[in-house]
């Protein structure tokens, strides 16, 4: 039987090699298609308006205009927008992770009457379209004097990221062994100490995953900032691109430079931490 299997497998090996070669070729083509917009955007950031409209989109700039980045960073105020994006993102991510961890711990480790209803409400909230909430949120923030205030942005980011964060944490919490927590209870450990000293440290992998996902969403968000913020000093980098669009003239090189600056943090984080995203998502899918 073994010899028969070996003989049967030999004719298939060339076909498998061809199939793998085709698969790798397709993957390379897909990768190039994914990378091309980034390369094109980088080339755009080094061109003048005349080169953008007078040359082929595939053409290299005659003389790279690195000053586009200087103009975007200083003259266009991108440095302020970049700083706003950073601290909005960090504060919202921290708040989201803390609140989502509290909720998930209560849903998976405590017995109380309406926890099923609370979980259902969070799942329903996940299905609500963002744009349908803009007018109600604007009215609420306006009554609370939070329009043109960074608090409105941080609250919006935190609220809309809570449902998906709780969904990811739920699977991981359900896979955690309860024996450690039960032993801590037997030793007289309080609920607060169990959460902060035992459960929270064990959820570090999935917290890293949700932090990256939330960071990407918060960094790229446009609608909330464009709706609730009017002052230049509170705008983020995604909205600040509009500064280079004028009624009679648009500086496309500066726009390209701004977009390159805006995507660099996300690219760097994803390149170095993409494995943590997959690890955290898969960790809660297998119990035991």
Secondary structure, 3 states (H helix, E strand, C coil): CHHHHHHHHHHHHHHHHHHHHHHHHHHHHHHHHHHHHHHHHHHHCCCCHHHHHHCCCCCCCCCCCCHHHHHHHHHCCHHHHHHHHHHHHHHHHHHHHHHHHHHHHHHHHCCCCCHHHHHHHHHHHHHCCHHHHHHHHHHHHHHCCCCCCHHHHHHHHHHHHHHHHHHHHHHHHHHCCCHHHHHHHHCCCCHHHHHHHHHHHHCHHHHHHHHHHHHHHHHHCCHHHHHHCCCHHHCCHHHHHHHHECCCCECHHHHHHHHHHHHHHHHHHHHHHHHHHHHHHHHCCCCC
